[in-house]
Amino acid sequence: MAQNTTPPHGPSTLTVKGRAVRLRTIGVAVIAVLAIWFIAANTGSVSVRLWIPTVTLPLWVVLTVTLLAGMVIGWFLARRRARPPAGPR
């Protein structure tokens, strides 16, 4: 019986101004623009309780720190997932 095999294909791309751009890149750019807009729109001050002290900061600072922490965690998880599992030697 013949096996149905599909040829390997690369990531999905879209042509923008004559250049092939990955859909993932476009998605990341859209999310980045929305995050920057959201941070810029929220400029009031808030009180944040850190284990013991309570500090008052502009909300945009809190949102920016949260976004950066999320990006770092995502980067570490992506690296861990991309690395092949360690096997016995």
Secondary structure, 3 states (H helix, E strand, C coil): CCCCCCCCCCCCEEEECCEEEEHHHHHHHHHHHHHHHHHHHCCCEEEEECCCCEEEEEHHHHHHHHHHHHHHHHHHHHHHHHCCCCCCC
